[in-house]
Every structure is written in C-alpha cells, then in structure tokens.
Amino acid sequence: MKHERSLAYAAFAIVCVVWGTTYLFIRIALETLPPLLLTGTRYIAAGSILFAIARLRGIAIPRDRRTLASLALVGFLMVGLGNLAVVWAEQWVPSGMAALFVATAPFWMAIIEAFRANGERVNLRGGIGLFIGFAGVAMLVTPGGSGNSWGLMFILGALAIQLGGLGWQLGSAQAKYNLQHVPFLASVSLQMLFGGVMVTIVGFAIGEGPRYVFSARTFGALAYLVLVGSVITYSAYVFALNHMRTIHTSLYAYVNPVVAVFLGWLVLDELLTPLSIVAMVVILAGVALVQSSGWTRKSTATPTEVEPVKEVA
C-alpha cells in the first residue's frame, strides 16, 4: 500500500510539471494544424501505442457493451470535451493564460463531489481556498489581466475552457468510480482511442482536412504531445487518480500554470501584465489553503485515499 501511495505521488508530480509544458506545445502545433485534427491525431496515436503495449502484455481487453460505452463516455468527456476545449481556445488565448483558466479544476470537482452520494466534502478553509483560486482566475478575464489578448474570442475561449474543465472532471469521476474492473492500460488506451476517433470524425466533417499540414516545428510539437503529454503523463494522471483523493488529484491545475506561464513568456514572448502576475499569486494562495485543509464525507465509509480504485481513467 505504501509503495502504491509513493508511486501515486510520483505520478502526480509528473502530471504537475509535464502537463504544464503541453500548453506551449499545443500553441506551437496550432501554427499549422487545426484544433480538432490535432487533438484527434494526438490521442489516436497515443491510444494505439498503449493498446499495443496492453496486447503484448496479454492484458484483457473489455468486450461487453456496457463497459465499452462507459469508456467511450469517459473518452468523450476527457478528450473530446476537456482537452479539445483547451486546444480550441489556445487559438486566441495565450498558452500561459489557458493554463491559468484550467486552474478552476478543483472548483468543478468540488461541485461534482458535493452532488455525488458519499462524495468528498471540502471544509470551510478549503472552500475559502477554492473561492480565492477562482477569484484569481476571474481577474484574468479583464483587459488588465489578459493584456493585448483581450477581446470577444479571448472571452469565448476562456468560457470554453471552463466547459472543458467541467467535462474533464466529470470524466475523471466517471472513470474513478465506474470503471474499477478495467485493467489500467486497457482503460487508458481505449479512452484515448474513443475520444480521438470521435474528435477526428468531427474534424473531417467540418472541413479541417485541407488545413492539416505539418512543418518540422509542428511535427515535433505533436510528437511531444503524443509521447510525453499523453502516453506518459495521461497514464500517470490515471494512476494518481486511482490512488489519491479525487479533489486532491485535480490540484495539478494549480501547478501547471506556473510552468506554462514561464514557458509561454520564455519561448513565445507572451505578455505578462502586472495584474496577470497578481492573479497567478492569488491562485497559488488558493491552492495552498486547499492543500492544507481537511475533507469530510457524507457517510463513515473509508476514504478513497486508503481504498485505491483499480486501474481506471
């Protein structure tokens, strides 16, 4: 149990750092690749790699319709809604800003858990932390916070990320509590494949095909997103999700922005306004309160943290 707990925290650390870098590589890939086909290609490729590994290791692949439907739903929520929303928004929202908007993940997860039977409940201190973090994100949707990026499409992008964040957390909860019987690699690979195929079909249907063009720079960015951002880090997220409390795993969204904002400034010369810097500090203050708070449940059931959910996502 202690070994699994240690691995879960190590996996969570990978998620915190590496997913912060993916915002930069998404922004670069969008230079020549349209958002839906970029997302679809990324997850079909990553899912195929993990599926092949699962088959080579002799891992059982689920065949019953109910399980496959659940996996498809999770793929839609996490890939087709959650990740795609961020990719679409980054056409107008700077990469660092996009990561900051994603920082509302614990807010959405807290709401989901509040309505779930036997769900985790945040205490007053944690609630204040969530409010502070969300207020920091709200500061960015102002001309002073977003700088020269502010405009209608920037606001729509920010709203899309919030919708995607809700979808991602719904998918996380669905995977954690309803797919306990599915082996880890089988679950992750099928989620990616289902989500990637759905997005790709829609991408071709709306005419993105002619715009699907590679340069050396965008091919490298896509390769990084497939191998590092998805094969390694998505799998790490699923493992951490299975062995840590649901609300705590959503806190990666507070660490990612620090990495993303720095890389966006360093590589893409993204503007950092005084208000955006203050907003980031406010967000991190919120997560400090959340991390140091306690959590309660409706019933006396043993917390998920000591009843790890088996290999889902």
C-alpha positions as CSV (number, residue, x, y, z in Angstrom):
1,M,0.0,0.0,0.0
2,K,2.8,2.4,0.9
3,H,4.6,1.6,-2.3
4,E,1.5,2.3,-4.4
5,R,1.0,5.6,-2.4
6,S,4.5,6.6,-3.2
7,L,4.1,5.8,-6.9
8,A,0.9,7.8,-6.9
9,Y,2.6,10.9,-5.6
10,A,5.4,10.4,-8.0
11,A,2.9,10.1,-10.9
12,F,1.1,13.2,-9.6
13,A,4.4,15.2,-9.6
14,I,4.9,14.2,-13.3
15,V,1.4,15.4,-14.1
16,C,2.0,18.7,-12.3
17,V,5.2,19.5,-14.2
18,V,4.8,17.9,-17.7
19,W,1.2,18.9,-18.3
20,G,2.4,22.5,-17.7
21,T,4.7,22.1,-20.7
22,T,1.9,20.8,-23.0
23,Y,0.2,24.2,-23.3
24,L,3.3,25.6,-25.0
25,F,3.5,22.6,-27.4
26,I,-0.2,22.9,-28.2
27,R,0.2,26.5,-29.1
28,I,3.1,25.6,-31.4
29,A,1.3,22.7,-33.1
30,L,-1.6,25.0,-33.8
31,E,0.6,27.1,-36.1
32,T,-0.2,24.6,-39.0
33,L,-2.6,22.1,-37.5
34,P,-6.4,22.7,-37.0
35,P,-7.6,22.1,-33.4
36,L,-9.9,19.0,-33.8
37,L,-7.5,17.0,-36.0
38,L,-4.6,18.0,-33.8
39,T,-6.4,16.6,-30.8
40,G,-7.7,13.5,-32.6
41,T,-4.3,12.6,-34.0
42,R,-2.6,13.1,-30.6
43,Y,-5.0,10.7,-28.8
44,I,-5.4,8.1,-31.6
45,A,-1.6,7.8,-31.8
46,A,-1.1,7.7,-28.0
47,G,-4.0,5.3,-27.6
48,S,-2.7,3.0,-30.3
49,I,0.7,2.8,-28.6
50,L,-0.8,2.0,-25.2
51,F,-3.2,-0.5,-26.7
52,A,-0.4,-2.3,-28.5
53,I,1.5,-2.5,-25.2
54,A,-1.5,-3.9,-23.4
55,R,-2.0,-6.6,-26.0
56,L,1.7,-7.5,-25.9
57,R,1.5,-7.9,-22.2
58,G,-1.6,-10.1,-22.5
59,I,-3.9,-7.7,-20.7
60,A,-7.6,-8.5,-21.1
61,I,-9.5,-6.0,-23.3
62,P,-13.1,-5.4,-22.2
63,R,-15.7,-6.6,-24.7
64,D,-19.0,-6.1,-23.0
65,R,-21.1,-3.2,-24.4
66,R,-21.7,-1.5,-21.0
67,T,-18.0,-1.2,-20.2
68,L,-17.2,-0.1,-23.7
69,A,-19.9,2.5,-23.5
70,S,-18.5,3.8,-20.2
71,L,-15.0,4.0,-21.7
72,A,-16.4,5.9,-24.7
73,L,-18.2,8.3,-22.4
74,V,-15.0,9.0,-20.5
75,G,-13.1,9.4,-23.7
76,F,-15.7,11.9,-24.9
77,L,-15.7,13.9,-21.7
78,M,-11.9,14.0,-21.1
79,V,-10.6,14.1,-24.7
80,G,-13.5,15.3,-26.8
81,L,-14.6,17.9,-24.4
82,G,-11.9,18.6,-21.8
83,N,-8.7,18.6,-23.9
84,L,-10.3,19.8,-27.1
85,A,-11.7,22.9,-25.3
86,V,-8.2,23.9,-24.3
87,V,-6.7,23.3,-27.8
88,W,-9.6,25.2,-29.5
89,A,-9.2,28.1,-27.0
90,E,-5.5,28.4,-27.5
91,Q,-6.1,29.8,-31.0
92,W,-6.8,33.1,-29.2
93,V,-5.8,32.5,-25.5
94,P,-2.1,32.6,-24.8
95,S,-0.7,29.3,-23.5
96,G,0.1,30.5,-20.1
97,M,-3.4,32.1,-19.7
98,A,-5.0,28.9,-20.8
99,A,-3.3,27.0,-18.1
100,L,-4.4,29.6,-15.6
101,F,-8.0,29.3,-16.7
102,V,-7.7,25.5,-16.3
103,A,-6.9,26.2,-12.6
104,T,-10.6,26.1,-11.8
105,A,-10.4,22.3,-12.0
106,P,-10.7,21.8,-8.2
107,F,-13.7,24.2,-8.2
108,W,-15.6,22.0,-10.6
109,M,-14.5,18.8,-8.9
110,A,-15.7,20.1,-5.6
111,I,-19.2,20.8,-7.1
112,I,-19.3,17.3,-8.6
113,E,-18.3,15.6,-5.3
114,A,-20.9,17.7,-3.5
115,F,-23.7,16.1,-5.5
116,R,-22.2,12.6,-5.5
117,A,-23.5,10.2,-2.9
118,N,-20.8,9.6,-0.4
119,G,-18.7,12.2,-2.1
120,E,-15.8,14.2,-0.5
121,R,-16.8,17.5,1.1
122,V,-14.5,20.4,1.4
123,N,-14.4,22.2,4.8
124,L,-14.6,25.9,5.4
125,R,-10.9,26.6,4.9
126,G,-10.8,24.6,1.7
127,G,-13.9,26.4,0.5
128,I,-12.3,29.7,1.0
129,G,-9.2,28.5,-0.8
130,L,-11.3,27.4,-3.8
131,F,-13.1,30.8,-3.8
132,I,-9.8,32.6,-3.7
133,G,-8.3,30.5,-6.5
134,F,-11.4,31.0,-8.7
135,A,-11.3,34.8,-8.0
136,G,-7.7,34.8,-9.2
137,V,-8.8,33.2,-12.5
138,A,-11.6,35.7,-12.8
139,M,-9.1,38.5,-12.6
140,L,-7.6,37.3,-15.9
141,V,-10.9,37.9,-17.9
142,T,-10.3,41.6,-17.8
143,P,-8.4,43.9,-20.2
144,G,-5.8,44.5,-17.5
145,G,-5.3,40.8,-16.8
146,S,-5.2,39.5,-20.4
147,G,-3.3,42.4,-21.9
148,N,-3.4,42.7,-25.7
149,S,-5.1,39.3,-26.0
150,W,-8.4,40.6,-24.6
151,G,-11.4,40.5,-26.9
152,L,-14.5,38.5,-27.8
153,M,-12.7,35.4,-28.9
154,F,-10.5,35.5,-25.8
155,I,-13.6,35.6,-23.6
156,L,-15.2,32.8,-25.6
157,G,-12.0,30.8,-25.3
158,A,-12.0,31.3,-21.5
159,L,-15.6,30.1,-21.3
160,A,-14.8,27.1,-23.5
161,I,-12.0,26.1,-21.1
162,Q,-14.4,26.2,-18.2
163,L,-16.8,24.0,-20.1
164,G,-14.0,21.7,-20.9
165,G,-12.8,21.7,-17.3
166,L,-16.2,20.6,-16.2
167,G,-16.2,17.8,-18.8
168,W,-12.7,16.7,-17.8
169,Q,-13.7,16.4,-14.1
170,L,-16.9,14.6,-14.9
171,G,-14.9,12.1,-16.9
172,S,-12.4,11.7,-14.1
173,A,-15.2,11.0,-11.6
174,Q,-16.9,8.6,-14.1
175,A,-13.6,6.7,-14.6
176,K,-12.7,6.6,-10.9
177,Y,-16.0,5.2,-9.6
178,N,-17.4,3.2,-12.5
179,L,-14.5,1.5,-14.3
180,Q,-12.8,-0.2,-11.4
181,H,-12.8,-3.6,-13.1
182,V,-11.0,-2.5,-16.3
183,P,-7.2,-3.1,-16.3
184,F,-5.1,0.1,-16.3
185,L,-3.6,0.0,-19.8
186,A,-6.8,-1.2,-21.4
187,S,-8.8,1.6,-19.8
188,V,-6.4,4.4,-20.7
189,S,-5.8,3.3,-24.3
190,L,-9.5,2.8,-25.1
191,Q,-10.4,6.1,-23.5
192,M,-7.8,7.8,-25.8
193,L,-8.9,5.9,-28.9
194,F,-12.6,6.5,-28.4
195,G,-12.1,10.2,-27.7
196,G,-9.6,10.6,-30.5
197,V,-11.7,8.9,-33.1
198,M,-14.8,11.0,-32.1
199,V,-12.9,14.2,-32.5
200,T,-11.2,13.2,-35.7
201,I,-14.5,12.3,-37.3
202,V,-16.0,15.7,-36.4
203,G,-12.8,17.4,-37.6
204,F,-13.1,15.9,-41.1
205,A,-16.8,16.6,-41.1
206,I,-16.4,20.3,-40.6
207,G,-13.7,20.6,-43.2
208,E,-10.4,20.7,-41.3
209,G,-8.7,18.2,-43.6
210,P,-7.2,20.7,-46.1
211,R,-5.7,22.6,-43.2
212,Y,-3.9,19.6,-41.8
213,V,-0.4,20.5,-42.8
214,F,2.9,19.7,-41.0
215,S,6.1,21.7,-40.6
216,A,9.2,20.4,-38.8
217,R,8.2,22.5,-35.8
218,T,4.6,21.4,-35.6
219,F,5.5,17.8,-36.1
220,G,8.0,17.9,-33.3
221,A,5.3,19.6,-31.1
222,L,2.8,16.9,-31.9
223,A,5.3,14.1,-31.2
224,Y,6.0,15.6,-27.8
225,L,2.2,15.8,-27.1
226,V,1.7,12.2,-28.1
227,L,4.7,10.5,-26.3
228,V,5.3,12.8,-23.3
229,G,2.0,14.6,-22.8
230,S,-0.3,11.6,-23.5
231,V,1.4,8.2,-23.3
232,I,3.4,9.0,-20.2
233,T,1.6,11.8,-18.4
234,Y,-2.1,10.8,-19.2
235,S,-1.2,7.4,-17.8
236,A,0.4,8.9,-14.8
237,Y,-2.7,11.0,-14.2
238,V,-4.9,7.9,-14.3
239,F,-2.7,6.1,-11.9
240,A,-2.7,9.0,-9.5
241,L,-6.4,9.3,-9.8
242,N,-6.9,5.7,-8.8
243,H,-4.7,6.0,-5.7
244,M,-5.4,9.6,-4.4
245,R,-8.4,11.5,-3.4
246,T,-10.4,12.9,-6.3
247,I,-10.3,16.5,-5.3
248,H,-6.6,16.4,-4.5
249,T,-5.7,15.0,-7.9
250,S,-7.4,18.0,-9.5
251,L,-4.9,20.3,-7.8
252,Y,-2.4,19.7,-10.6
253,A,-4.3,22.5,-12.4
254,Y,-2.8,25.0,-9.9
255,V,0.8,23.9,-10.5
256,N,0.6,23.6,-14.3
257,P,0.1,27.4,-14.8
258,V,3.4,28.3,-13.2
259,V,5.2,26.1,-15.7
260,A,3.0,27.2,-18.6
261,V,3.3,30.9,-17.9
262,F,7.0,30.8,-17.6
263,L,7.5,28.8,-20.8
264,G,5.0,31.0,-22.7
265,W,6.9,34.1,-21.7
266,L,10.3,32.5,-22.4
267,V,9.6,30.8,-25.7
268,L,6.7,32.7,-27.3
269,D,7.2,36.1,-25.7
270,E,3.7,36.0,-24.2
271,L,2.9,39.2,-22.3
272,L,2.8,39.1,-18.5
273,T,0.9,42.1,-17.2
274,P,1.1,43.2,-13.5
275,L,-2.5,42.0,-13.0
276,S,-1.8,38.6,-14.5
277,I,1.1,38.2,-12.1
278,V,-1.1,39.1,-9.2
279,A,-3.8,36.7,-10.4
280,M,-1.3,33.9,-10.5
281,V,-0.2,34.6,-6.9
282,V,-3.8,34.7,-5.8
283,I,-4.4,31.3,-7.5
284,L,-1.4,29.8,-5.8
285,A,-2.6,31.2,-2.5
286,G,-5.9,29.5,-3.0
287,V,-4.3,26.1,-3.7
288,A,-2.2,26.5,-0.5
289,L,-5.4,26.8,1.5
290,V,-7.0,23.8,-0.3
291,Q,-4.0,21.6,0.2
292,S,-3.8,22.3,3.9
293,S,-7.5,21.8,4.5
294,G,-9.4,18.8,5.6
295,W,-12.1,16.9,3.8
296,T,-15.2,15.1,5.0
297,R,-17.7,12.6,3.6
298,K,-21.4,12.2,3.9
299,S,-21.0,8.7,5.3
300,T,-18.5,6.9,7.5
301,A,-17.1,4.9,4.6
302,T,-13.3,4.6,4.4
303,P,-11.8,7.4,2.3
304,T,-10.8,6.7,-1.2
305,E,-7.2,7.5,-0.3
306,V,-7.0,4.2,1.6
307,E,-9.3,2.3,-0.8
308,P,-7.5,2.8,-4.1
309,V,-9.7,2.4,-7.1
310,K,-8.3,-0.2,-9.5
311,E,-6.8,1.0,-12.8
312,V,-9.3,3.3,-14.3
313,A,-9.5,6.5,-16.2
